[in-house]
Amino acid sequence: MAEGDSTQRSRLDADNVTQVLRQQGVANLRAEAELALVLDGMELRRPGAHEQEYLMSVKALDGSLVNGYRSFNVLGMGQETRGLLYHKLFSSNLPDFQSENVEIKAAIEHTEQALIDFEGAKTWVIDMGFDNDDVWWQIWQHPRSHLVNRVYHLERIVEWQTASGQWEERYLDATFQYLQHLTTIETQLEVRLQGQKYAKRQTVSVELSAVPIRVYHPQEKSQTKPVWLVRAKIVGAVGKPWYLLTDWAVTDAESAVRIFRFYRRRWAVEDTFKFIKTSFGIEEVQMLSFAAVRRLVAYGWVAAGFLFHLGLTLDQEEVRLLAYLGGWEVRKNRPPGKQVLTRGLRRLIDQATTETILRNHIAEQGDLPPFIKRFLAAYGYKLEH
């Protein structure tokens, strides 16, 4: 099924499965007053793989480069509901690949078009990997769209307003000295404080400061955008402060806390990524076909969409398939849980991996051993040469 051979008459391929997730996500979020749109990347690491199609270099957890694939994903979050609004697994070695910037632009445009009728405010929450002027201005061209971006490039030139009211050019990090302290809050964060060996979830104090600046349009330098630089400094932390750029006005304690909370919501995506990769063993997939890997990752999102309340229910064919594969029996008021859907997707991965191994054996030896052929035939399963 992952290879697509047994899904020719159904809509269970990666693109259609992703479309179902997106449609359900939009429907789930439509009634919200405002949305946070968390755009983030996910590496599918295959350090020991060499023969899979279109492998590219991705970052390992230790910062080194390993073989694998990348994906961009957008998770929409309201006050009460969530939904997956975009997912695409890609490789820089695909014949039609252009650039990661093009892929980022596609993620933003597909999401904005899906939400074109949404009348509330949308705030894109993005991490350091998307610290790019082109990304900012692409978001700002859409009505009611704002952003909160943790900046990485501190050497960029911005404008800062002097005491006399004049706007002068400064490097971004040169504006840090003008940050005005707005409030100090206590919150729960997973962080390593000085004197601790490992990060852990604990109560910490966070100092929030802000300064108004203006940023240039990437092509038209006569055009600027008023924004605020917000610093979130975790008292006693080993790591550096967060520097968050936003076009929402940050003039008091309440508005500063609001921006801090926006950025914290990004971690919901990280939790979902971790669930998909650790629970389902997506990175263990051994199929050679890139299309097959895409299908299985899409089904990982189906399971996450059901378990993490991203708008999917048992009414979706995709969810029921994973549930049945996991051994679920239809019972009133007893929906499938994490264990059942995990088992279902692992069985799907095992089946697809088995097909790959058998096909490779046929390609190398010309046929399968008689016992294996009889065993498959007993279950009505025929593997084409």
N, C-alpha and C positions, 0 to 999 in steps of 0.2 A: 504494500500500500504506500509506503514512504517513497518508493521508486516511481509511483504513479501508474503502475501496470494494472492495478485492480481498482482504480478510481476514475476510469474514463467516463463512467456514466453518472458520477456523483460530483459534488462540489466540495470535495475534501482536500483539494490541493492547497498549497501555502497561501497563494494570493486570495482565494475565496475564503479560507479560514480567517485570514487577517481582516478581510472586508467585514465578515460577520462580527469580529471583535470590535472593529471601529464603529459599525452601525449601532451595536448594542451600547458601546461607550457613549456615543452622542445621545442616544435615547435616554440613557441613565442620567446624564448630566443636564439635560435640557431645562429642568425646573429650578436649577440652582441660581442664586442671585449673582454670584461671581465665581470665577474659576482660576485655579492655579494650574498651569500647563508645564509639567516637569519634563524637560527634554534632556535625555542622557544617553550615553553610549554603553554598550555591553560587549566585552570581548568574549568570544567563544574560543578558548585556548585548546590547541591540540599539539602539545610540545613533542610528542613522539610520532606524529603523523608526517608522512612525506609523499604519499601517493594520492591523497584526496584531491579532488579537483579544486583548482584556483586558490590554493592556500596562500595566505599573505602573512606578513609579520605583524604581530600584535604584542602589546606589553604584557609581560608576566607580572605577578604580584610583587616580585622583587625588583622590578624595573627593567629586567633584561627583555630581549625579544625572542618570541617563540612563534611557531606556526599556528595559524588559526583563522578566524573570521571576525568581523565586527558587525554590530547592528546599532541602529538608532531607533529610539523608542520615545513616545510621548504618552505620559500618563496624566489624564485630566482629573483634578481633584476639586470637589466642592466642599461645602460644609458638612454634608451628610453622605455623599456618594462619590464614587470613583469610576473611571473607565479608561481602558486602553484606547488611545486615539490614533496611534501610528506605530508600526513595527516594520522594519526591513533589515534582513540579514544580507550583507554584501561582502565583496572582496575586491581589493584594488587590482587584482589580476583577472577579473572578468573582462571579456573582450569589449563590452560596451561601457566599462567604467570610465568616468571622467575625472572626478575628484571628490574628496570628502566634503568640500564646501558645497558642491552641487547636491550631494546627498543630504546635507543639513538643510539646504534651501528647500529641497523636496519635502522633508519632514515638516518644516514650518508651513509650507504652502498647502500641503494635503490636509494638515490639521486645521488651518484657518478656513479652508473651503468647507470642511466638514462642519465647522461651527459658524458658518456665514450668517445663519439666522439667529444666533445667540445674541441677546440684547444686553447682557451684563458685561462687566469688566473682565478682561482676561489678563493674567499676569504670567509671563513666561519665566520660569525659574530654571536657571542654567548654571552649570559649574565652570571651572576654569578652562576646561577643554574647548569651550565655545566662546571664549573671550575674543571677540572679533567684531570690529566696527560694522562690517557688512551684515552680520547676523543681527546686530542691534537695529540698524536702520531698516532691514527687511521686516522685522517685527513691528516697528513703529509706523510702517506704512499701512497697517491694517487698523480699522476703526476699533477703538476701545481696547487696544492691545498695549500692554506695558511689560516691563521686564525687571528681574532681579538677577544680576549676574555676578558671581564671585570672580573678580578680576585676577589675571595672572601677569599681564604685561603692564608693569608699573612704570615703564619708561616712556609710555605714550605721552604726547603733548596734548594738554587740555587748556581751558581758560579758567582763571580764578579771579573773583572780584575783589579789588582792593578796598580799603576803608573809604576811599574817596568815590567809590562807585564805578571805577574804571575796570574793564576786563583785560587781564594780561595773561600771556602764555606762561605756563608752568609745566614741568614734567609732573606726571600724576603723583609720584611719590613725594614731590616737593610740596604738595598740598596737605600732607599728613599733619604738618605742624599747625594747621589752621582748623583741625577737627575740634568741634565743640562737644564736650561731654553732655549727654542728654539724660541718661539714666543708668542705673546698675540693677540688674535683675538676677534672680536665682532660678535655675532650671536644671533639668536632668539631661546630661549629655554623656556619651561614651567618649572619654578623653583620658589621656595620660597626663597627670600632673607631675610637677617636679618632685623627685624622690620616689616615684612609682616606676616599677619595671614594665608594667603593661597597662594598656588602656582598659578602662572599665566604665560601666554606666554608674554615674554618681552625681550628686548635687554640686553644682559649681556656680560661681558668680560670674556674670558677663557684663562688662562695661560697654555701653553703646554710645558712639559718638558719630557726628556727621558734619559734612561741609558741602555747600552748594558749588557746583562747577558747571562748565559747559563742554560738550564734546563735539568734534568736527564730523561733518558728513565725510565718508571715505573718498568720494570723488569731488564733490563740490565744497571746497574749503570755506566759501563765504557763508555756508549754511551750518548752523550749530543747533544743539539741542540742550536745554537746561536739564541737568540731572543732579543727583546727590550721591556722594561717596559716603558709605556707612562703614564704620569699623566696629566689629564685634570682637572684643578682646576677652578671652577666658582667663580669669585671674589665676595665676600660678600654673598655667598650662605649659607643656614643653613645646608644642607647636606654635606657629605664627598666628597672628590674628586673622580673621576673615575680613577682607575688604570687598564690600558689596556695592555695585553700581546699580542705581535704579532711577527711573524717571518719575516715580511717585515722590511727592514732596515729603521731606523728612525734616520737620521743624520742631518737634517736641518729643517727649518720652513715648507717648502713645504711638506715633507714626514710626518711631525707631523700632519699637518692639514688634510692630506689624511686619516690617521688612525682615527682621530677624526670624520671625515665625514662618514667613514665606520660604526663606532659604532652608530652614529645618525640614520643611515638608518634602524636600528633594530626597531625603533619606528613605521615604516610602518606596521609591523606585529601587534603591539599593537592596532593601529587604526582599523585594519581589525577584530581583535578579538572583540573589543568593538562594532563594527558594527554588527557582527553576533549575539552577546549575547543580545544587547539592542534593536536592530531593530526587530529581529525575535523571541525574547522571548524563546530562546533555553532552558534556565534554568527553564522555567515553564513547560516543558514537563512532563506529568504524566504517561506515559506508563511504564509498569513493565518490558518489554522485553529490555534487553541490546542491542540486534541486532536492534530493532526498533529505539532506541535512536541514534545508530550509523548511521542509514540511514538518520534520520532527520538532524543530524549535518553535514553529507556529503552534504545534499541539501542546508544547510546554506552556505557551501563553494561554491556550484554552483552559488547561487545568488551573493555572493561576487566576484566570478570569473568573472561574467558578469559586475557587477557594478564597480568593481575596476580594470577592464581591465587586468585580469590575464590570458588572452588567450581564454576565452570562448565567443562565439557568439550565435546568434539565430539559427545557423546551428545545435547546439547541442540539442538533444531531451530533455535533462534534463532542459535546460533553457526554452525551449518552453513550457514544462509542467507547470513549475512554473508560467510562464507568462499567460497561459490560465486559470490556477486556480485563478490568480489574476484579471481576467476579461479583459485581453488584447485582442483587436481585431486587426487582421492583417491589417496594413495600411502602405503604402509605406512611407519611411523616418520618421516613428514614432515608434521607438523601445520602449519596455517597460522600465519604470524607476524604481527607488527605491521603490516608493509606491506600484506599481503593483506587483513587485516580493516579497515585504514584505507581502502583502495581500495573495499572492499565497502560500507562505510557512506557514503562520499562518493558512490558511484554511487546509493545509495538516496536520499540528499539531493538529488542532481541530478535524479533521476526525479520526486521529489515536487515540487521547485521547477518543473520543466518543466510538470507537470500544472497547477500553480497559474497559471502564465503563460498557458497555453492556455485554461484556463477563464475567466480574466479577459478574454481576447480575445473569446471567444464571448459573454460577458456584454455587452461593449461593442459588438461588431460584428455579433452575431447568428449568426456561423458562422466556421469556419476557412477559410483559402485552399485552393483545390482541390488544389494540390500537397501541402500538409501533410496533408490528408485522405487522399490516395492513398498517401502515404508511411506513415502510421500503419496504414492498411488492409493494406498489404503485409506488415506484421508481425502482423496479427491484432489490432491494438490499436484499440479503439473508445472515444472519449471522449464520455460522455453530455453532452447540452446541459444 
